[in-house]
Amino acid sequence: MGKSNKICPNCGRKMKQQFIGLQHCKCGMSWKKDIGFFTRTDDMVFALQRKNAGKKIKQVPVIRNK
């Protein structure tokens, strides 16, 4: 099992990666690199935000509310 494969603590299934550092499970649990495990709600929107890191532009996942 690679580093990117997480096991859901709620149901025991493998989580699917949406973005780098953000994974979801079918049961409603999610994992984000800096937050850890959390439960998704209906008003959450997952998006990529661009950030300048020196001369490079990085995209990091963010969680927004509707």
C-alpha positions as CSV (number, residue, x, y, z in Angstrom):
1,M,0.0,0.0,0.0
2,G,1.4,3.4,-1.0
3,K,1.5,6.6,1.0
4,S,-1.5,8.0,-0.7
5,N,-3.8,5.1,0.2
6,K,-5.7,5.7,3.4
7,I,-8.1,3.3,5.1
8,C,-11.3,4.8,6.3
9,P,-11.6,4.6,10.1
10,N,-15.4,4.6,9.8
11,C,-16.0,1.7,7.4
12,G,-12.6,0.2,6.6
13,R,-12.6,0.8,2.9
14,K,-9.8,2.4,0.9
15,M,-10.2,6.1,0.3
16,K,-10.1,7.6,-3.2
17,Q,-7.8,10.6,-4.0
18,Q,-9.6,13.6,-5.4
19,F,-6.6,16.0,-5.2
20,I,-3.1,15.6,-3.9
21,G,-3.5,15.8,-0.1
22,L,-7.3,15.2,-0.2
23,Q,-9.0,11.8,-0.1
24,H,-12.7,10.7,0.2
25,C,-14.6,7.6,1.2
26,K,-18.1,6.5,0.1
27,C,-19.4,6.6,3.7
28,G,-18.9,10.4,4.0
29,M,-15.4,10.5,5.7
30,S,-12.6,12.6,4.2
31,W,-9.0,13.1,5.0
32,K,-7.0,16.3,4.3
33,K,-3.2,16.5,4.8
34,D,-3.2,19.4,7.4
35,I,-6.6,18.6,9.1
36,G,-6.7,14.8,9.2
37,F,-10.0,12.8,9.2
38,F,-13.3,14.7,9.1
39,T,-16.9,14.1,8.1
40,R,-18.2,15.8,5.0
41,T,-21.4,17.9,5.0
42,D,-23.6,19.0,2.1
43,D,-22.4,22.6,2.2
44,M,-18.7,21.8,1.7
45,V,-17.1,22.5,-1.7
46,F,-13.6,21.2,-2.5
47,A,-11.5,23.2,-4.9
48,L,-7.9,24.0,-5.9
49,Q,-6.5,27.3,-5.1
50,R,-3.4,28.7,-6.8
51,K,-0.6,30.0,-4.6
52,N,2.7,31.5,-5.6
53,A,5.8,29.8,-4.2
54,G,8.7,31.8,-5.5
55,K,8.7,31.6,-9.3
56,K,6.4,28.5,-9.3
57,I,2.6,28.4,-9.0
58,K,1.3,25.6,-6.8
59,Q,-2.3,24.4,-6.5
60,V,-3.4,23.4,-3.0
61,P,-6.8,22.0,-2.1
62,V,-9.2,24.2,-0.1
63,I,-12.5,23.6,1.5
64,R,-15.2,26.3,1.0
65,N,-18.8,26.6,2.1
66,K,-21.6,27.2,-0.4
